[in-house]
Amino acid sequence: MNKADRVLILYHRLLRGERVTKRLFMDEFSVGRRSFDRYIESVRLMLSETFAPHELLYDATDRSYYLSGIKNEKLRGMNILPLMLLLFESHAFGESDVASILQGLLTNLPADERGHLQKTVFRMSKESGSLPAAPSLLKMIWDLNLVINRQQKIRLFMEDDESGRDTLPLRLSFADGRIALQAATGSEIPQEYPLSAIRSFTLL
């Protein structure tokens, strides 16, 4: 990925109403401070040359950049708190997945609400104890949901199965603190496969 690609990604995120922090952007794209500063200046130049109605602003309270006149009000703190409670109480995700989900939920909140929920996350983490250092399930959930929507058959490889089994994924479910895939195999009754036991799958 070159500089132009990163500038476009940065600009697109700002246009969506996201708040972009230097540290997170640098970590995500493995770039240095000077490179990030140049990307910011490129966005400012684009706004100026196109006579855009927005101004690139900096919020010192959370050290984030955002565009004036663009607000993302799809979620507020009161909408996110119930999701956080479910996330911690379910114990369905490992520590890395929880951190990734929370980052996505909290990114676009106003600074005061984000600060309040960050304190809540810290308190809930202490109350619920340490989360398991389990492998990430987010990508697998996303990919399985895609094949369910497309009604595609897959070959499923379980941790204890080298040969794989051909299935038609039907739905993802959550029960007893775990996420599972329900899939049909031939004429058999649909079976349930815990995602934590799925090693990988391929399309047929």
N, C-alpha and C positions, 0 to 999 in steps of 0.2 A: 504494500500500500504506500503510495507516494504522498507528498505534501498536499496536493490538490484534493486527493480523496479525503484526507483528514479534515481539511478546511470545510469541505462540503458536508461531512458528517457533523462537524461542530455547528455549522450554520443551520443544518436541518433540525438538529436538536433544539437549538435556540428558537427557531420558528415554531416548533411544537409547544413552546412554553416551558421547556425544561430549564432548570438551573444547572449550569455546568461549573464544576469546581476543578481548579487546576490540577490538584493532586490526583483525583480520580481519573481524569482524562489522561494525564501523563502515565499513570499505572496501566490503564486499559490499552494504550497504544504504544507503550514503551518509548516515550519521547521525553526529552529534557525540558527544563524550564524555558530556555531561550526559544526552542521550537514552538512550545505552546504560546508564548508571547507573540511570536510571528504569526501564528494562526489567528490569534485575537485581532491583531492589526489588519490582517487580510480581510476578516469579517467586517471590521470598521470601514475599510476602504470600499468593500462591496456595497455596504449600506449607503455610503456617501455618493458613490458614482451612479447608483441606481435611484437616487433620491427617495430611498425607502422611508416610510413614515415611522420607522422604529429607530431607537437609539440603543446601542449596546451599553449596558450599565453594570456596575460592580457593587455587590452587597457585601460590605465588610463584616457584617454580623456572622455570616456563614461562609464568607470568602467564595462567593459564586458569581458567575456572569449570567445575565439574562437580558432579554429584549424588552424595552418599554412598550406598553400598549398591547402586550400579549399575555394572557392569563390562562393558566390551566386549572380550571376549577371543577374538574370531574370528580376529584376526591378531596375530602377535607379530613382533618384529624378525627372527627367523630365518625366518619365512614371507615377509617382505617383501624381504629382501636378494636372493634369486634373481630376483624380479620387477624390482628395480632394475637388476641386471646385464643382463637381457634388454632393458630399456627403453633403456639407454645404448648397448648394443652393436648394437641393431637399426638405429639412425639412421632409424627410420620416422617419428618425430614431431619437430616443431619445438620450439624453446625454450619457448614459452608452454604447449604441451600437456604437455611433460615436467614443468614446474613445477606445473601443475594436477593432474596424476596423482600426483606425489609428495606434494603437500599433502594430497590425499585419503587416501593410504596412511599417512602419518605422523601424522595428526591425533590418532588415538585411542591411540597407543602410550604406554606409561609414559615419564616424562620422561627416564630414563637411556637407554633404548633409542632414543628419538627423537633425543637428543643424539648418540649413537653413529652413527646412520644419517645424520644431517645432516652430520657430519664425513666420512662415507663418500661422500655426494653431492658434497661439495666436492672431495674427492680424485679421484673418478671424472670430475668435470667437467674438471679439469685434465688428466687422463690422456687423455680422449677428444677434447679440444679443444672449441671453441665449437660449440654446436648451431645448426642453420639457423634463421633467423627466418622460418619457413614459416607460411602460414595455418593456423589451427586445423582439425584433422580430427575432433576428438572428437564434436562435435554431428552431423556428417555420418555418422560410424560408428554412432552411436546411432540416428539416424533411419532409416538403411538397414537396420539390424538389425531394427527394428520392422516395416518393410514386408516383409522376408524372412519373419519369423515369421507375418505375416498373409497371405502369399502374394499381395501386391498388385502390380499392374502400375504402372509409373512411366514418365514421359517424362524421359529423361536428357539433360541439356545439358552437352556437353563444352566445353572452352576454345576449341576450334577449330570448333565446330559451333553455328550459330545456330538451326537448325530443330529440333533435338532428335531423339531416337530412342526409340521405344516398346519397353520391355524388361520382362522378368519377372526381378527380382533373385533369385538362387539362393543365393549364399553370399559371405561375405567371406573373403579369403585373405591370407596374408603370405608373401612370398618375395623374395629378393634385395634385402632392405632396404626394401621398399615394401608398402603395403596396397592391395589391389585388390578390386573388385567383379566377381564372375562373374555374368553375366546372359544370359538367352535372348532372342533377337529373332526372333519368328516360328518358322519351321521350321529356322533356321540353327543351326549348332553354337554352344553358349554362348561368348560373348566375354568377355574380361577387360578391365576398365576401371580404370586406376590412379586412386585417389581423388584424388591431387594434380592430375589432369587433369579432374576433374568440377567443373563450375562450379555446378550446382544440379540439382534434379529436382522434378517435380510428380507428384502422384497422378493416376491415370486412373480 
